[in-house]
């Protein structure tokens, strides 16, 4: 890869026996590090607080992956003060040097790819392919934002005239708090932090409570690659404590968040009002999830549609913000689609994700299990259940729940309107393609959506009318690729930013105009 080009990292091919063996070996070796007590990493020092957060394997909740020190207000103050000092130095570090350090981090992840993916399997319950893709996404972000920053460093062309020189360049925003989700514990965390670092901002990582071990080892990877330890700090803790304190801190200039709508909107409300000691207007990049729909036209290829629906709705147990949770089918194909979809879903293999045959693993934690079970119970009372996976086929241990399909759902009901991280899908019947698009748009979210159709006019209608940030035509609606399908939504899904896209870094810098008089007179004094 040359400095000015970007190529996506290839996904693992588990049809290759050698690759299967390497991954199986990594899964066998990863537990050697389990059970450790891991500190906060602040200002180049390991810090314990006397409070601990346990991280457990959602497939076997009695298995503790590790404990991490729980940050307090004192650690927040310590991290921010260290970050403020580091910002002066990091902001002046050449872009070429920053890029070199990010690429060294990417190389570190490449060397330990199977090990990191195995950790993803254990800590958040992703099956093999999903776990490998998480690491691949992290590598892609490191490389992609390196290329993008080299381009951004050239500045923009502005008008000139004799006697003056005008420049338009970009400077860092300052101290950045990265508040990360658990569902892409390496990919999204690396994406947000690497973008901020490339742009010249120092970073305080606040991982999700469910995936702090992966975040710890990513922070160590940055440090081992040469990123100064005060430039990337690791501060785990509860969102309502540590995350809230970082968002409110007067010296945190930038917040990068991926998670729920409620928390995202709270962040935007908080930063809109300056507090004592604050000297910059805070900026936030927030991605807040979706209630995503796939529309099936009357001429759709049902073979392709069913494969795409299963992948989109049930990949990683439906725990992706891009996952399909609403299926809208034209009445001409509705019955045939449902008749074929039910056995396709019933045939999914649910088991411990360490097994290569696993297609659905566990939900992330007990709270998630309770929420999804309650949603299924509500579906039974208010809708018609097309399919509920037999409980006796689920593993006896872990946070497992089977996929469910519901019909005759009230389009205004919580089941049809509220985001639910789990394998639950509402199926709707419509009389026309246009009605399907209108129903798909009838939600406050606008993240991803899909259409299966062979009609050029209907595809064009979807392009013009489907209110989503990422629209997928005749393919699954999950699995966006860095640099190829920049990811992010609008409405109440986000602010229109696109992770892995050419405009993303512009959110993390401030433009600065310099105008110099080049027609000076006189001789400078010595």
N, C-alpha and C positions, 0 to 999 in steps of 0.2 A: 504494500500500500504506500503510495507516494503521499507527501504532506497535503496535497490538494485534492485527493480523491477519497472516496469512501466505498467500501464493499461490505455487505452484510456477512456476518459470521454464519457459516452453515450449521444447520441443526444436526443433531446426532442421528445416525441411521442405525436403529436398533435391529434391523434385519441383518446387520453385519455382526457376526459372532464375536469378533474381537472387541467391538464397541460395547456389546452386551456384557462381556466379561469384565471390561474395565469398570463399567458402572456398577456391576454386582460387587466387585472388589471394593469400590469406594463405599458402598452401602455397608459392607462388612467392617470397614475400618473406621467409619465416622463415629460409631458409639464410643470409641476410645476416649473422646474428649468430653463425653456427657458427664453431667454431675458437677462440673466445675463452678466455682463462684467467680464471676467476672466483674471487674470494677468499671466505673465511669472512666473515660479517658479524657482528661481535662488539662490543657496547657502542658502537655508532655508528661503528665503524671497519672498514675493509677490511683483512683480515689474511691474509697468505700464510704458508705453513709450510715451503716447500721440498719438499713431497711433493704429488703430484697424482694425481687419479683421472680417468681418461678416461671420457666418456660417448659411446657410439657408436650409430649407427642400426642396429637389429637386422635391418632389411631389406638394409642395405648396410654391413656391419661395418667397412669401411675408411673410412667417412665418420664423422669425429669431430664430434659435436655441440658438444662443448666439454670443457674441463678445469676441475676444481674443486680448490681447495686441500684437502688431506687433513688433518683435524684430528688433534691429538695430545693427550696428557694435559695439556700446558700450555694448550692452547686450551679444553679442558674446564674447567679451573680458572678461566680468565679469564672464560668465559661464565657459569659458575655464580656467581662473585662479582659480576659485573655484574647478573645476574638477581636476586640477593638484595637489592641496593640498589634496583633498580627495583621489586621486589615491594612495598615499603613504600608507594611513591607510587601504583602501579597499583591496589593493593588499596583505596586511599582515593579513587581516581577515581570519580566518580559513575557509576552504572550507565547513566544516560542518555547520558553522554559516551562510555562504552565502546561502547554500542550504535551510536551515531552513527559511530564510527570503523569498526566492522565493516560497517555499511551503506555507508560510503564505499568500503571495499574491494570490496564486492559490485558497486558501480557501476563501479569501475575494471575489474573482470573483464568486466562487460557491454560496456564500451566496446572492450575488446580480446579479445572472445570468440573470434573466428575465429583471431586470432594465437595465443592460448593453445592452442586446439584443434589448430592446425597443429603446434605444438611437441610436443603429445602424440602426434600421428601419427608424427613423426620420432623422438622419443626412446624411445618404448615400443612402437611398431608397431601402434597402434590404427587400425582403419578409420574412415572419416569419421564415421559415426553414433555409434560408441562414443566417439570423441574429443570430439565435441560434447557428448555426455551427461556426460562427465567434468567439463567446465567448468560445465555446467548444475548438476550436483550440488554443485560448490563454491559457486556463487552461492546455491543453495537453503540450504546449511548456514549460510552467513553470515546470511541473512535469518531462517531458522527459529530459530536459537539466540538471535538478538537478541530476537525475540518471547518466547521461552521465558524468557529472563533477566528481562525486564520483569515477567513474571508471578511468577517466583520471588522477585523483590525485594520483593514484597508480604508475604513471610513466610507463616506459618501461624497460624490462629486457635487460641488456647489458653484454658484456663479463667481467669476473673477472679473476684476477690472484693473487697468494700469494703476499702480501706486498702492495696491493693497493685496494681501494674500489671505484667502479665506479657507478655513478647514472645518470639517464636520466629523467629529470622532466620538467615541463612546468611552465612558468611564464606569467603574463598578458602582453598584448601589451601596454596598457596605455589608455589615454582618447579616448573614442569612440563617434563618431557622428552617430546617427541613423536617417537616412533620409527616412521617411516612405511613403507608398502610401495610397490612400484613399479607394481602392476597398476592402481591408481587414483591416479596420481601427483599429480593436482591435487585430485580430489574428496575422498578420504579424508584427505589431508594437511590440506586446508582445514577439513574437518569436525572433526578432532581439535583442531587449533590454535584454530579460532574458538570452539569450545565452551569450551576452557580460558580463552581471553581474555575471553569474555563473563562467565564466572564469577569473574573478577578475578585469575586466575593469570597470571604471566608465562611465556613459552614459549621453549624452546630447540628448534629444529627439527633433527632428525637424519634427513635423507632417505635413502631406499634408494640403494645405490651405483649402481643402474642408471638412476635418474631424478633426478640432482641438479640438472640445469639448470632443469627446471620448478620445483623447490623454490626455487632461487635467485630466479627471477622472481616467484614468489608472495611471498617475503619482501620483495622490493622493492615489490611492490604494497601490502602492508601498510604499509610505511614511507611510500610516496608518498600513501597515503590518510590519513596522520597518526598512525598507531600509532607511539609512540616506538621508536627503534631498539634501545634496551636492553630493551624489553618483548617484542619478537620478534627472536630472534637465529638465525642460520643457521650450522650447524656440521656440514658433511658429513664423512664418513669411513666406515671399515669398521664393521659392526655389532659384530664381536667386539672392536674396540678402542674406538671413540668411544661406540657404543651401550652397551656393557658399563660403561664408565667413568661414564656418566651415570646408569645404573641404580644403580650402587654408591655414588655420591657421597652423603655424609651430608646435604648441604643440598638435594638434589632430593627434594621431597615427593610428587610425583605423576608416574607414568609412564603414558603412553598409547601403546599398541602394537597394531599390526595386522600379522600375519605368521604364521609357522609355529608349529605346536604345540610343537616342541622349544624354540624361543626363548621363546615365551610362558610355558611351564612353568618355564623357567630364571629368567625375571624374577620369577615368583611365589615361587620358592624363595629367590631372593636377597633380596627385600624382607622376607621373614618374619623375618630375623635382623638386629636393629639393629647398626650399626657405631659405632666410636668417633667422637664428635662429633655423632652424630645425635640430634635432640631431638623428632622427630615419628615416628609410625608411617607409613611410606610406604604409599601406596595406588596400585594399578595397575588400569587398564582395559585388558583384553587381548581381542583377537579372533583366533582361532587356526585358522580354516579349517574344511573339511568334506569328507565323502565322500558327496555328496548323491545321492539316489535319486528317480526318478519311477516311480510305480506306475500301470500301465495296466489298468483294469478290463475285464471281458468285454463291457460295453456302451459302452465309450468311443467318442467320435467320433474315428476314426482320422485324419481330415483335420486336425483341430485338434491331436491328440496329436503327429503327426509334425512339424508346424510348431513346436510347443512344444519338442519334444525337440531338434530341430536348433538352435533359438535357444539353449536352455539349455546344451546340451553343447558347442557349437562357437562360440558368440559369444566374441569376443576369444580365439580359439584354445583355449578351455577354461581360460583363465588367470584365472578369477574364483574366489574362495573359494566362491561360491554355485553354481558350474557343476555340471551333472548329469554324473556319471561312472558311475552305475549305472542301468540301465533294467530294470524288473521288470514283466513282462507276463503276464497271465492266459493260460493255455494255449489258451483258446478263440479268442484273437486273436493269439497269438504269431507264428504263421507269416505271416499276412497283414500284420502290423505290420512284421516284418523284411523281407518281400518289397518293401514300399513304402518302407521307411526307407533301404535300401541305395542306390537311385538318387537319393533326395533328398540324401544325403550326398555321393555321387559327383559330383553336379552343382554342389557349392559351388565358388566361384571363389577360388583361392588366388593371390595376387599381391602386389606392392608396395602397401602401404596408402595411398600417395598417389593411387592410381587409384580413382576413384569406384565402380568395379565390384567392388572388393575385398570379399570376405566373410570370408576368413581371411587374416591376415597372418603375420608371423614369430613364433616364440617369442622370449622376452626376451633370451636370451644363449646362449652356447655350452654352458654347464653345463646349462641347461634342455634344450637340444637333445639332449645326451648322455643325460640322465635319461629323456626321453620315448622316444628310440630304444631304450634298454635295456628299458624297460617293454614296448614293442611286441615286441621280440625275446623277452622272457620270455612274453608272451602267446601267441606262435606255438608255443613249446615246451610250454606247459602248458594251452592252451585251443584252441578252434577259431576261426580267423579268418573272420569274415563279410565283412569289407571292410578292405583296406589301400589307401589312395590311391596311385595309380601314381607312383613317384618321378620318372619322366620328365616328369610334368606340373607338377612343382614348379619354382619359379624356381631358376636356377643359382647365385645368390648369396644369402646371408642365412641366417638360422636357421629355415628353413621345414621343417615336417613335416606330412604329410597326416593326415586323420582316420582312425581305426581303430575297428572294431567287433569285439568278441570274444564268443563264446558258450561254453557248457559251462565256465564259469569256476568254480573252487573258491571258494565264498563266504568261506572263511577265508584265501585267498591274499592276498599283498600287492597284487595287481592289484585285488582287490575291497575291500581294507580300508585301504590307505594313500593319502593325498592325493597326487594327481599333477596338476600344473598343465600340462595339455596335452589335445589333442583325442582322448582314448582313452576308450571307453565299454564297460563290461561289460553283456551282455544276459542276463537270467535268465528262466526259465520257471517259473511257479508254478501250483498247482492251484486256488487260491482267493484272493479279495481279502485275507482275513485273513492268509493265508500271505505275501502280498506285503508287507503292512505289517510283519509280524514280520521279514522279511528286510531290509526297509529300515531297521528299527531295530537290526539286528545289526551295529553299528559303534560305535566309541567317540566318534564325532562326533554333533553334533546341531545343525546349522546350518540348511540349507534342505531342503525336500522338496516333491514335487508329486504330485498325483493327477489322473488323467483318468477320470471316472466320471459316469454319469447317474443313479446310484442314490442317492437321498437318505439311505438308511440307511448306505451305504458311505461317503458323504461325512462323515456324522456320526461314523462309526467312525474315520475318518482324523483328524478334528478332535480327538477324544478320545484317540487312541492313537499317532499319528505323533509321534515324539519329536524335534521340530525347533523352532527358534526362529521360523522363517518357513515357513509352510505355504501352498502355492499350489494352488488348485483350478481345474482346467481352464484353465490358462494357464502360460506359461513360469515357471521358478523363479528366474530372474535378473532384474535390472533394478528392484530396490526403489527407491521414490521417497521422498525426505525428507518427513516429516510424514504420509505416507499408508501406507507399509509400513515402519515403523521396523525397523532391521536388526540382527540379532545372535542368536547361538545359545547353547546350554548343553551339558551333558555336557563333552567335552573340546574343544568349539568356542569356549567362552568362559564368562564369568561371569554371563550373563543380562542384560547391559546392551544397550540398544537405541539405536544411533546414529540420529539423526534422529527420536527419539521424545520424548514428554513427560517421561520420567523421567531422561533421560541426564545432564542438568546436575547432578542430585543426587549423582552420583559425583564431582563435581569441586569440591564445596563441603563445608564442615563446619557442622553446625547449632549454634547458640548460643542459649541461653536466658538472658533478662535478667529479673530480678524486682526491682522497686523498691518500697520502702515509701513509700506516699504519705500516711501519717498521721503525719508527723514533728511533733514539738513543739519550741517554742523559736524564737528569732530567729537567723538566721545571723550570725556575726561578720564584721565588715568587715575 
